[in-house]
Amino acid sequence: MLLCAVTDMAQYTYYCEVQHPRVELAPGVYRVVADRDFNRGWFPQLTNVVQLSDRVWKQGPKGGVKIIKDRSWPYPMGYITTDEEWMKKFAWAKLKAKELT
């Protein structure tokens, strides 16, 4: 029996919305591009900004969008790609996003 490991190097883009001033981050939308290679420096950045964010959008390599964190309740679970209202909010967040360095 032959076993083969396939590594998916798909990229995910996280849009992290900070609504209130934080010591580490000013209010705004921050963009982090992450792949599945955990040896890169993006992982500590992403975990820190997700903790500080009020809302986090995750866009997959095929364009699907999910909200993975929202401090306001309720918010839609799963993909929002077919929800016009939430996609408008995502589009504005994406336009305002700054690269997190």
C-alpha positions, -999 to 999 in steps of 0.1 A, spaced: 0 0 0 14 34 -10 6 64 11 10 98 -4 8 131 15 -5 160 -5 2 195 7 -24 221 -2 -7 254 -5 -39 274 -8 -38 310 3 -64 325 26 -68 362 31 -80 375 65 -95 409 68 -95 419 105 -116 449 115 -106 468 146 -134 492 156 -120 506 188 -84 519 196 -61 492 210 -26 496 223 -12 475 195 -35 486 167 -53 517 156 -89 514 144 -91 501 108 -92 470 86 -60 450 84 -52 423 57 -31 392 64 -24 367 36 -17 333 49 -9 300 34 -6 266 51 32 268 55 34 274 92 71 282 89 63 317 77 61 347 99 24 354 93 10 330 120 19 351 151 7 383 133 -26 367 124 -33 353 159 -26 386 175 -47 407 151 -76 382 153 -76 385 191 -78 423 189 -104 425 161 -141 430 164 -149 413 131 -128 389 110 -135 379 74 -118 350 57 -116 347 19 -105 314 4 -85 307 -27 -117 303 -48 -132 336 -36 -156 322 -10 -160 344 21 -168 335 57 -171 356 89 -150 337 114 -154 363 143 -179 390 150 -183 406 185 -218 418 175 -244 391 175 -260 376 155 -239 371 124 -243 346 96 -225 312 100 -208 296 71 -202 312 37 -218 346 31 -209 347 -6 -246 346 -17 -258 371 9 -259 405 -8 -260 426 24 -230 409 40 -210 409 8 -215 447 5 -201 450 41 -172 427 31 -165 447 -1 -162 480 19 -139 463 45 -117 449 17 -114 483 0 -103 499 33 -79 472 43 -42 480 49 -15 453 47 -4 442 82 33 444 85 
